[in-house]
Amino acid sequence: MTLSELYTRLFAHFGPQHWWPADTPFEVVVGAVLTQNTAWRNVERAIANLKAHEALSPEAIVRAPLEELARWIRPSGFFRQKAQRLQAVAAFVLDRGGMEALRAQAHADLPAARRAWLAIRGVGPETADSILLYAFSAPIFVIDAYTKRILSRLALAPAEIPYEKLQARFHAALPRVAQLFNEYHALFVALGKTHCRPRPRCEGCPLTEACPHFMSSQKPRGERCAPSA
């Protein structure tokens, strides 16, 4: 199964995902930082707190006392660390002329824009690429734990493949269209949450007939393959 065929199957099963849920591009940026190492429901609670305190803008986040900001985002976990990261990101946005200027840079020179985001302490490849794709509609594919787990179980990529190497496969196999990358990544999230969990729930999964991991699980115990990571 090719990556294009995989997308077709997932889209036929799940339909459009309308991801990322946010009212503004800067809310996407905040969510991309807050979602590190936590479930999205916790991010929603933290963002609701920021909105309640009228603190969901780069100016408000930079001005906020660090301890107050940490308290508002406490539901997201690692809240002191994330408060520092949010202030660093907000300062970066202001220093670079705001979100529209950063959007223009992302479309004019995507590699340079990515390097600039990655230079911020606490912003790694997944966070930077989520911002570029979902906040600025830049054509860059986001690799996350769901993507790696699913492709590993489908025998389409090794479990420990480096981030950039797997990302390059998507860029080579698919048209460089932001909306396609947006939808595809969101479909991986949908499959990872409903079926391809750490302990898989294969019933109803649209990929069972093409999934070596599923097929090996149906063999008698003595004939099973080693489990995927």
N, C-alpha and C positions, 0 to 999 in steps of 0.2 A: 504494500500500500504506500502510495506517495503522500507527501505532505499536502498536496492539493486535494487528493482523494479523501484524506482524513478530514480536512476542513469541510468538504461537501457533506460527509456523513454527519459530522457534529452539527452543522448548521441545519440540516434536514431534521435532525432529532430535537434540538433545543430551540431553534429559531433565533432571532436577533436578541442580544443581551442588554443593549442600551447601557453599556458600562463606559465610563466611570460615573457613578452618581455624585454630582456636585452642581452647585449653583453658579460657580465662577471658576475660571482656570486656576486662580490662586487657591481655591478650596481643594482642587486636585493636588496641587503641590503639598499642601498641608497633609492631606490624606495619605500621600505617598510616603511621607516621613513617619506619620503616626502608625501606619499599617506594618511597619517593621516588627517582626516577631510577635504579632498578635492577630486575633481574629477581627474581621471587619466590623462585627457588632460592637466591639470595644472602641473602634475608631469612630463609629457613629455617635457614641455617647460623648467622647471627647470633643468632637466637632460641635455637637449640640451645646456643650458647655462654652466653647469659644463664641458661638453665636449669641448665647445668652448674655455674655459679657461684652458683646460688640467688639470682639478681638479677632475677627477672621479677615484681617487685612495685614499686609506687610508692615504698615506704619504702626498699627496697634500691637502687633507681636513684638516689634523692636522696642516699643515704649514700655511694655508690660514688665513689672518686676519679675525676675526669674522665678522666684518662689510661687508667686501667684499663677504665672503661666503653667508651672509644673502641676499645681493643684488642679487647674482647670482640665488638664489633659491626663490626669491620673488614671482614668479608666483604660487608657491605651497601654499601660505598663511601661516600665523603664522611663518613667515620666520626667525625672530630672535630666537624664541624658537627652531625651527627645525635646525637652524645653530648650536646651542649649542648641540643639540642631535646628529647631524651628527658628530661633533668633538668628542663627547664622544664615539660614536660607532666606529669611525675610530681609536681612541686611544685604545679601547678594542681589535680591530682586530690586531693591531700591538703588543700590550702587550701579546696577546695569541699566537703569532708566525705566524700570517697571516691566510689567508682564508683556505689553505689546512690543517693546523693544526686544525682549528675549524671544518672543515668538518670531519676530523678523530674523533674528540671528539663527534660530533653529532651522528656518527654511532657506536662509542664504548659505550657511556653512554648518551643516549638521555635525560633522566630526568635531569642529571647534566648539560648537555649543555643548556637545556631550563632554568634552574635556573640561570645560568651564564648570559644569555642574559636578563632575566627579572630583574637582579640586576642593569642593566644600567638605569639611570634616563631617563624617557620618553619612555621606551620600555615596552609596555604592552603585554598581551597574544597574541593578534592578530598579532602584529608586530613581536614578537619573533617567533611565529609559522610560519608566512609567510617566514621569513628568513630561518628557519630550513628546511621547506618543499621545497621552491623554489630555494634557493641558495645552499643547501647541499643535497637535495633529501632524507631528513630524513622522515620516515613514521609517520607524525603527521598531524592531520586534522585541517584546519584553519576554525574557526567560525567567521563569520562577519554579518553585518546587513542584507545582502541579504539572508544568510542562515536562520537566525532567522525569517525573515519576511515570507519567502516561507514556511517553516515548520509550522509556526503558521497558515497560511492560509489553509494549507493542513490538519490541525488538527493533525499533527504528533509531535508537541512539543508546550508547552506554550510559549507565546511571551516573558515572562520574565525569562525563564529558564537560570540558571547560565552558563557561558561560559564552564567551565570544565565539568559540568554535560552533556551538549549537546555534547561536544567533545567526552566524554566517550561513548556515544551511538554510534557514528560513529566507534570508535575503536572496540567496541564489535560486531557490525553488519557486518563489512567489513573486508576483508583480510588486514593486515598491510603492504600495498604496496604503496610506495611513488607515483608512477605514477598514480595509481588509485585515491589517495587522491588529487593529483595535478589536474587531469582532472575533478573530481567531484566538487571540489571547483570552478574551472573555469566555469563549467556549471551552478552553482548557480549564478555566476556573470552574465553570459549571459542571463539567465532567468530574473534575477532581473533588468537588464538594458532594456530588450525589452518588457517584459510583466508584471512581478510582481513588479511594481514600487509602490511608496507610494500611488499613485492613479492608480490602476491597469488598464492595457490595455489587457483585456482577449481575444480579438479576435485573433485567430491564436495560442493561447497558447496550448502546447501539453498536459496540465494537467487538462483542464477544466472539463472533465468528472469525475475526481477523486477529485475535489477541492470543499470542503464545502463552502468556501468563495464565489466562483463563483456561486454555486448553490443557495446560499441564496440571492445573488444579483439579481437572475432571478425571485424571488417571488414577488408578489404584495407588495407594500411598507409596508402595515400593518402586513405582515407575515414575514418580514425579520429578520434575526438574527442580533445581535450586530456586528458591524464591527470589524475585527481583528486589532491588533496593528501593 
